Amino acid sequence: MRPLLCIPLAFTVAFTTCCAFGTQVLAQTGPLPSWNNGPTKQAIMTFVEKVTDQDGRDYVAPEDRVAVFDNDGTLWNEKPLYVHFFAVFDHMKQQMAADPSLKSREPYKSIANKDRDYFVSLYEAAAYDTLLGQLIGVPFGGMTTEAFAEWGRTWVKKWKHPKYKVGVEGLTYQPMLELLRYLKANDFEVHIFTADEAAFLRLVSEELYGLPASHVHGSSVRTEYVVDKGKPHLVRTYQARYLDNWAGKPRLIMQEIGKRPILAAGNSNGDFHMLQHTALTGGIALLVHHTDGEREDEYDSHTDKVMPLAQTEGWTVIDMKNDWQCVFASQCK
């Protein structure tokens, strides 16, 4: 998952049509059928087998088998920017169309001008709460949580990715979906911890991942309780409540679950602390490396901290090109 600094950069990114992938996919049976046989798949299966072996010294009781996953770039595609921010920016464009005066003040001004300097300045000043509030608070301030959910579901039904021409259901990584199912079949309690706003991902988590909303955690805005005409509501404010990135991830994991994970999966510097915390306490850390420019995207941006640690601390690196027979479900047919 990329830090929030990268989001403004995506304004200038142009995409071509998706390249066709002609390599024949060989069918496999058993756990993780879309994973190529090799050390990565074996490391995952060996770990699961040893923590579920009641006679082994590494056995972990089901109630303590906690697995945590990043979302963007780990469970679904994150290029050219987070799916959530496609939605946010579409909403802001509609707001500016209805009220052109918004273009004269931030954050709308920078969005309208495709100018990232305003957001960069907030990031460089470590004004993370302000940055988060400007991006996910301001556009929806004053909206009830019910109205936000209705807006999000409506947007998801209509939106198509600019490169792949599919909705969110077509952007999930088939091998990771298999991993989620494999873990749940072995009595793991699976959670998502995303830098994106949890309230958005919760709208689709059950359908996409088989995970209830209560198992999705992430960044958030402050809400206020109000009673309007005898009906209670939670109303979104303009202020950030929590940024779930970097060291914020292990803190939120403990706040929300109260247990340390024994398996964690991420893909960038934003997942650094979550992966390290899991690895250093005896668990397995999985780092998804985007190496496949044909079937998905190839990039190393924002991995300068996690890649060296993967080597020195014994993490398991998932090489998308070499470890996965296919990336998206449509490629696995």
C-alpha positions as CSV (number, residue, x, y, z in Angstrom):
1,M,0.0,0.0,0.0
2,R,1.4,3.3,-0.9
3,P,1.7,6.3,1.5
4,L,-0.9,9.0,1.1
5,L,1.8,11.2,-0.5
6,C,1.6,9.2,-3.7
7,I,-2.1,9.9,-4.3
8,P,-1.7,13.3,-5.9
9,L,1.0,11.9,-8.2
10,A,-1.6,9.7,-9.8
11,F,-3.4,12.7,-11.4
12,T,-0.9,12.8,-14.2
13,V,-0.7,9.0,-14.9
14,A,-2.1,7.8,-18.2
15,F,-2.9,4.2,-18.9
16,T,-2.8,2.1,-22.1
17,T,-5.0,-0.9,-22.6
18,C,-4.2,-4.1,-20.8
19,C,-1.6,-6.4,-22.4
20,A,-2.8,-9.9,-23.3
21,F,-1.2,-12.7,-21.4
22,G,-0.8,-15.9,-23.4
23,T,1.1,-18.2,-21.1
24,Q,-0.9,-21.4,-20.5
25,V,-2.1,-21.8,-16.9
26,L,-1.6,-25.3,-15.6
27,A,-4.4,-26.5,-13.3
28,Q,-3.4,-27.6,-9.8
29,T,-5.4,-29.2,-7.0
30,G,-5.2,-28.9,-3.3
31,P,-4.6,-25.7,-1.3
32,L,-3.6,-22.6,-3.2
33,P,-4.2,-24.0,-6.8
34,S,-3.3,-20.7,-8.5
35,W,0.2,-20.6,-6.8
36,N,3.2,-22.1,-8.6
37,N,4.9,-24.9,-6.7
38,G,8.0,-23.5,-5.1
39,P,9.6,-22.1,-1.9
40,T,7.0,-19.3,-1.4
41,K,4.0,-21.6,-1.6
42,Q,5.8,-24.2,0.5
43,A,6.7,-21.7,3.2
44,I,3.1,-20.6,3.6
45,M,1.8,-24.2,3.7
46,T,4.5,-25.3,6.0
47,F,3.7,-22.5,8.4
48,V,0.0,-23.2,8.4
49,E,0.6,-26.9,8.9
50,K,2.9,-26.4,11.9
51,V,0.7,-24.0,13.8
52,T,-2.3,-26.3,13.3
53,D,-0.5,-29.5,14.3
54,Q,-1.8,-30.3,17.8
55,D,1.2,-32.5,18.5
56,G,3.8,-30.1,17.3
57,R,5.8,-27.6,19.4
58,D,4.6,-24.7,17.2
59,Y,0.9,-25.4,17.7
60,V,-1.3,-22.3,18.1
61,A,-4.8,-22.7,19.4
62,P,-7.6,-21.6,17.0
63,E,-8.5,-18.6,19.1
64,D,-5.0,-17.2,18.7
65,R,-4.6,-17.8,15.0
66,V,-4.9,-14.2,13.9
67,A,-4.0,-13.2,10.3
68,V,-3.9,-9.6,9.1
69,F,-3.8,-8.3,5.6
70,D,-3.2,-4.9,3.9
71,N,-5.7,-4.3,1.1
72,D,-4.4,-2.0,-1.7
73,G,-1.7,-3.7,-3.6
74,T,-2.0,-6.8,-1.4
75,L,-5.5,-8.1,-2.0
76,W,-6.5,-6.0,-5.0
77,N,-5.0,-3.7,-7.6
78,E,-3.8,-0.2,-6.4
79,K,-2.7,1.4,-9.6
80,P,-2.9,4.2,-10.8
81,L,-4.3,5.0,-7.3
82,Y,-6.5,3.5,-4.6
83,V,-10.0,2.5,-5.7
84,H,-11.3,4.5,-2.8
85,F,-9.7,7.6,-4.1
86,F,-11.2,7.1,-7.6
87,A,-14.5,7.3,-5.7
88,V,-13.5,10.3,-3.6
89,F,-12.3,12.3,-6.5
90,D,-15.4,11.5,-8.6
91,H,-17.5,12.8,-5.7
92,M,-15.4,16.0,-5.4
93,K,-15.8,16.6,-9.2
94,Q,-19.6,16.3,-8.8
95,Q,-19.5,18.8,-5.9
96,M,-17.5,21.3,-7.9
97,A,-19.8,20.9,-10.8
98,A,-22.7,21.7,-8.5
99,D,-20.8,24.5,-6.8
100,P,-18.0,26.0,-8.9
101,S,-16.9,28.3,-6.0
102,L,-15.4,25.2,-4.4
103,K,-12.6,25.4,-6.9
104,S,-11.2,28.5,-5.2
105,R,-10.4,26.7,-1.9
106,E,-8.5,23.6,-0.8
107,P,-8.6,20.8,-1.2
108,Y,-10.8,21.3,-4.2
109,K,-8.5,23.8,-5.8
110,S,-5.6,21.4,-6.0
111,I,-7.9,18.6,-7.2
112,A,-9.3,20.8,-10.0
113,N,-5.8,22.0,-11.0
114,K,-4.2,18.5,-10.7
115,D,-1.6,20.2,-8.4
116,R,0.0,18.0,-5.8
117,D,2.0,20.7,-4.1
118,Y,-0.7,21.4,-1.5
119,F,-0.8,17.7,-0.4
120,V,3.0,17.4,-0.6
121,S,3.4,20.4,1.8
122,L,1.1,18.8,4.3
123,Y,3.0,15.5,4.1
124,E,6.4,17.1,4.4
125,A,5.1,19.1,7.5
126,A,4.0,15.7,9.0
127,A,0.5,17.2,9.1
128,Y,-1.0,13.7,8.6
129,D,-4.3,14.3,10.3
130,T,-4.9,17.4,8.2
131,L,-3.9,15.6,5.1
132,L,-6.3,12.7,5.9
133,G,-9.0,15.1,6.8
134,Q,-8.7,17.0,3.6
135,L,-8.9,13.8,1.5
136,I,-11.6,11.8,3.2
137,G,-13.2,14.2,5.7
138,V,-13.9,17.4,3.8
139,P,-15.7,15.8,0.8
140,F,-18.2,14.0,3.0
141,G,-18.5,16.3,6.0
142,G,-22.0,16.6,7.3
143,M,-23.1,13.3,5.6
144,T,-24.7,10.6,7.7
145,T,-23.0,7.2,7.8
146,E,-26.1,5.8,6.1
147,A,-25.9,8.3,3.3
148,F,-22.2,7.6,2.9
149,A,-22.8,3.9,2.6
150,E,-25.6,4.5,0.0
151,W,-23.2,6.7,-2.0
152,G,-20.4,4.2,-1.9
153,R,-22.6,1.3,-3.0
154,T,-24.0,3.3,-5.8
155,W,-20.5,4.3,-7.0
156,V,-19.1,0.8,-6.8
157,K,-21.9,-0.6,-9.0
158,K,-21.1,1.9,-11.8
159,W,-17.3,2.3,-11.7
160,K,-14.9,0.6,-14.1
161,H,-11.1,0.6,-13.8
162,P,-9.6,2.8,-16.5
163,K,-7.1,0.1,-17.6
164,Y,-8.8,-3.2,-17.0
165,K,-12.4,-2.1,-17.7
166,V,-13.8,-4.1,-14.8
167,G,-15.4,-3.2,-11.5
168,V,-13.9,-3.9,-8.1
169,E,-14.8,-7.6,-8.3
170,G,-12.4,-8.0,-11.2
171,L,-9.5,-6.3,-9.4
172,T,-9.0,-8.8,-6.6
173,Y,-5.9,-11.2,-6.8
174,Q,-7.1,-14.7,-7.2
175,P,-4.1,-16.3,-5.4
176,M,-4.7,-14.1,-2.4
177,L,-8.4,-15.0,-2.3
178,E,-7.3,-18.6,-2.2
179,L,-5.0,-17.8,0.7
180,L,-7.8,-16.1,2.6
181,R,-10.0,-19.2,2.1
182,Y,-7.1,-21.5,3.0
183,L,-6.5,-19.7,6.3
184,K,-10.2,-19.6,7.2
185,A,-10.4,-23.3,6.5
186,N,-7.7,-23.8,9.0
187,D,-9.5,-21.8,11.7
188,F,-7.6,-18.5,11.3
189,E,-9.3,-15.3,12.3
190,V,-8.7,-13.1,9.3
191,H,-8.7,-9.3,9.4
192,I,-7.9,-6.4,7.0
193,F,-6.0,-3.4,8.1
194,T,-5.9,-0.7,5.4
195,A,-4.6,2.8,5.1
196,D,-7.8,3.5,3.2
197,E,-10.9,4.4,5.0
198,A,-12.4,1.3,6.6
199,A,-16.0,2.6,6.1
200,F,-15.5,2.4,2.3
201,L,-14.0,-1.1,2.1
202,R,-16.6,-2.5,4.5
203,L,-19.2,-1.9,1.9
204,V,-17.7,-4.7,-0.3
205,S,-15.6,-6.9,2.0
206,E,-18.2,-9.6,2.4
207,E,-18.8,-9.9,-1.3
208,L,-15.2,-9.8,-2.3
209,Y,-13.3,-11.5,0.5
210,G,-16.0,-13.3,2.5
211,L,-15.1,-11.1,5.5
212,P,-17.7,-9.3,7.5
213,A,-17.5,-5.5,8.1
214,S,-16.4,-6.1,11.7
215,H,-13.1,-7.7,10.3
216,V,-12.2,-4.6,8.3
217,H,-10.2,-1.9,10.0
218,G,-8.5,1.2,8.7
219,S,-8.3,5.0,8.6
220,S,-11.3,6.9,9.8
221,V,-12.9,10.3,10.4
222,R,-14.5,11.6,13.5
223,T,-18.3,11.2,13.7
224,E,-20.9,12.9,15.8
225,Y,-24.1,11.5,17.3
226,V,-27.2,13.6,16.5
227,V,-30.9,13.0,16.7
228,D,-32.9,14.5,13.9
229,K,-36.7,14.4,14.0
230,G,-36.6,11.6,16.5
231,K,-34.1,9.5,14.5
232,P,-30.5,8.9,15.7
233,H,-27.7,9.3,13.3
234,L,-23.9,9.3,13.2
235,V,-22.7,12.3,11.1
236,R,-19.3,12.5,9.5
237,T,-17.1,15.5,10.4
238,Y,-14.3,17.1,8.5
239,Q,-11.7,15.8,11.0
240,A,-9.5,12.7,10.8
241,R,-9.8,10.2,13.6
242,Y,-7.1,7.7,12.8
243,L,-4.5,7.1,10.1
244,D,-3.9,3.4,9.8
245,N,-0.4,3.3,8.2
246,W,3.2,2.8,9.3
247,A,3.4,2.3,13.1
248,G,-0.4,3.0,13.3
249,K,-1.1,-0.5,12.0
250,P,0.2,-2.6,14.9
251,R,-1.3,-0.1,17.3
252,L,-4.7,-0.4,15.7
253,I,-4.4,-4.2,15.5
254,M,-3.9,-4.3,19.3
255,Q,-6.7,-1.8,19.9
256,E,-9.2,-3.7,17.6
257,I,-8.3,-7.3,18.2
258,G,-6.3,-7.4,21.4
259,K,-4.0,-10.0,20.1
260,R,-0.8,-10.1,18.0
261,P,-1.1,-11.6,14.5
262,I,0.9,-14.7,13.6
263,L,0.5,-14.0,9.9
264,A,0.7,-10.6,8.2
265,A,0.7,-9.7,4.5
266,G,1.5,-6.3,2.9
267,N,3.2,-4.8,0.0
268,S,4.9,-1.5,0.8
269,N,6.6,0.7,3.4
270,G,3.2,1.6,4.8
271,D,3.0,-2.1,6.0
272,F,6.6,-2.0,7.5
273,H,5.7,-2.0,11.1
274,M,2.8,-4.5,10.8
275,L,5.0,-7.0,9.0
276,Q,8.0,-6.5,11.3
277,H,6.0,-6.8,14.4
278,T,4.6,-10.1,13.2
279,A,8.0,-11.5,12.0
280,L,9.9,-10.5,15.2
281,T,7.3,-12.2,17.4
282,G,7.6,-15.5,15.7
283,G,5.0,-15.2,12.9
284,I,5.3,-15.2,9.2
285,A,5.4,-11.9,7.2
286,L,4.4,-12.0,3.6
287,L,5.5,-9.2,1.2
288,V,3.7,-9.0,-2.1
289,H,6.3,-7.8,-4.7
290,H,4.8,-6.4,-7.9
291,T,7.0,-7.9,-10.6
292,D,4.5,-8.6,-13.3
293,G,4.1,-5.8,-15.9
294,E,2.2,-8.0,-18.3
295,R,-0.6,-9.3,-16.2
296,E,-0.7,-6.5,-13.7
297,D,1.9,-3.7,-12.9
298,E,5.6,-3.8,-12.3
299,Y,6.9,-1.3,-9.7
300,D,9.2,-1.0,-6.7
301,S,7.9,2.4,-5.4
302,H,7.8,2.7,-1.7
303,T,9.5,-0.6,-0.9
304,D,12.9,0.7,0.0
305,K,12.3,0.0,3.7
306,V,10.5,-3.3,3.5
307,M,12.5,-5.1,0.9
308,P,15.8,-5.0,2.9
309,L,14.0,-6.1,6.0
310,A,12.5,-9.0,4.1
311,Q,16.0,-10.3,3.6
312,T,17.5,-9.6,7.0
313,E,14.5,-10.7,9.1
314,G,13.5,-13.7,7.0
315,W,10.2,-12.5,5.6
316,T,8.6,-14.4,2.7
317,V,8.5,-12.4,-0.5
318,I,5.7,-13.2,-2.9
319,D,7.1,-12.6,-6.5
320,M,3.9,-12.0,-8.4
321,K,5.4,-13.0,-11.8
322,N,7.0,-16.2,-10.6
323,D,4.9,-17.3,-7.8
324,W,1.4,-16.8,-9.2
325,Q,0.0,-18.8,-12.2
326,C,-2.5,-16.0,-12.7
327,V,-3.2,-12.6,-11.1
328,F,-6.9,-11.8,-11.5
329,A,-9.6,-14.4,-11.5
330,S,-10.3,-13.8,-15.2
331,Q,-6.8,-15.0,-16.0
332,C,-7.3,-18.2,-14.0
333,K,-10.0,-19.7,-16.2
